[in-house]
Amino acid sequence: MAAKGAADINRSIFNEEAASYDEKHKKLSERLARELQTRLDFIGADWASDDEDSDKEGEDDNKKKPRREVRLLDYACGTGMMSRTFAPYTTQCVGMDISENMVAAYNTRAENQGLSPEEMHAVLGDLISHTPGDALLSPELFNFDIAVVGGGFHHFGDPGLAAKRLVERLKPGGVLLIWDFLPHGPLHRHGQHHHDHGHGKGEDYGHGHADNGDKQTSPNVLHSVMHHGFSESQMKEIFTAAGAGTDFQLEVIGGGFVLGHGHQQDENKNIASSGDWAEGDVAKDKEAFRRQVFFARGTKDL
Ligand SMILES: C[S@@+](CC[C@H](N)C(=O)[O-])C[C@H]1O[C@@H](n2cnc3c(N)ncnc32)[C@H](O)[C@@H]1O
């Protein structure tokens, strides 16, 4: 599948998903946010600390030092889960997504939180495109302290190119952070026939989709899955080739996530249960849905 094909698929599927995305992914997003926030040292960005803008006791307001800028690029931002997670430790979050409805949802949430566009806003963009457009060349879209991609890499036609394009947007010493899935098999449900499509020769374009003939809703979003996860060595290679292999580290998040379309997580079992697949499907096929999430980080080479 050419990257353009992947882009078209992603745009149309995530435009449809945008309105229901937060509700479907609430628990997964909450868990990931917690896991990420406990790993600020592992991520290793030059975070803004809250102390920096709090005035010392008795200090005159006029003498307050301006807060040091820490800018985050949230690529494939969706509705902004990663931005919201890191907002307390940064001074500006800029989202970028291929789906206009996701960008609109991100901006609405930021406004509703009372944030100014200067503090948090998203723009439409596809950095993997061979013709990203002049708007993405604006200086405000460069020189970030950290670039993050939350759950986006397995949707990209060309993850290696995505990493390169993101590293170009970091300042030297900036950090690239990705959460995604370790390698996993295609989906099988009900013991019925499912298959992965090879859309294009020699490309990893497996996307286990339900072809079960029972007319049960096929999870739309699975069609946009271009890669069945990434191994640690694949990620290291991607980071290194992109110029962010310095201090590369990958951590697998415990517990395991079992994902259906809804990507919702069952807190008690520390696994996810499906949002809009029938419950029985998930119960029977938990193993097929089991995913291991990793956080991978690397510093842009000096
Ligand atoms: C699974 S969602 C993750 C959203 C968000 N990062 C989060 O953690 O909730 C994947 C997102 O990737 C976006 N996306 C897919 N391909 C993209 C591309 N080539 N460039 C930018 N965004 C892309 C989709 O529109 C969608 O919003």
The ligand as a MOL file (V3000), in Angstrom:
LIG
                    3D

  0  0  0     0  0            999 V3000
M  V30 BEGIN CTAB
M  V30 COUNTS 27 29 0 0 0
M  V30 BEGIN ATOM
M  V30 1 C -5.5220 5.7870 17.2270 0
M  V30 2 S -5.6370 7.4950 16.8880 0 CHG=1
M  V30 3 C -4.6200 8.1500 18.1730 0
M  V30 4 C -5.0180 9.5490 18.5650 0
M  V30 5 C -4.2690 10.1600 19.7450 0
M  V30 6 N -2.8520 10.2570 19.5140 0
M  V30 7 C -4.5330 9.4330 21.0330 0
M  V30 8 O -3.5570 9.0120 21.6810 0
M  V30 9 O -5.6990 9.2830 21.4010 0 CHG=-1
M  V30 10 C -4.6260 7.6770 15.4660 0
M  V30 11 C -4.6260 9.0840 14.8720 0
M  V30 12 O -3.6540 9.1180 13.8140 0
M  V30 13 C -4.1210 10.0140 12.8340 0
M  V30 14 N -3.3440 9.7670 11.6180 0
M  V30 15 C -3.3110 8.6490 10.8640 0
M  V30 16 N -2.4440 8.7840 9.8500 0
M  V30 17 C -1.8910 10.0120 9.9690 0
M  V30 18 C -0.9190 10.7410 9.2240 0
M  V30 19 N -0.3360 10.2420 8.1580 0
M  V30 20 N -0.6000 11.9810 9.6520 0
M  V30 21 C -1.1950 12.5350 10.7300 0
M  V30 22 N -2.1170 11.8930 11.4670 0
M  V30 23 C -2.4600 10.6500 11.0940 0
M  V30 24 C -5.5990 9.6920 12.7680 0
M  V30 25 O -6.3470 10.6770 12.1160 0
M  V30 26 C -5.9290 9.5260 14.2400 0
M  V30 27 O -6.3390 10.7430 14.8100 0
M  V30 END ATOM
M  V30 BEGIN BOND
M  V30 1 1 1 2
M  V30 2 1 2 3
M  V30 3 1 2 10
M  V30 4 1 3 4
M  V30 5 1 4 5
M  V30 6 1 5 6
M  V30 7 1 5 7
M  V30 8 2 7 8
M  V30 9 1 7 9
M  V30 10 1 10 11
M  V30 11 1 11 12
M  V30 12 1 11 26
M  V30 13 1 12 13
M  V30 14 1 13 14
M  V30 15 1 13 24
M  V30 16 1 14 15
M  V30 17 1 14 23
M  V30 18 2 15 16
M  V30 19 1 16 17
M  V30 20 1 17 18
M  V30 21 2 17 23
M  V30 22 1 18 19
M  V30 23 2 18 20
M  V30 24 1 20 21
M  V30 25 2 21 22
M  V30 26 1 22 23
M  V30 27 1 24 25
M  V30 28 1 24 26
M  V30 29 1 26 27
M  V30 END BOND
M  V30 END CTAB
M  END
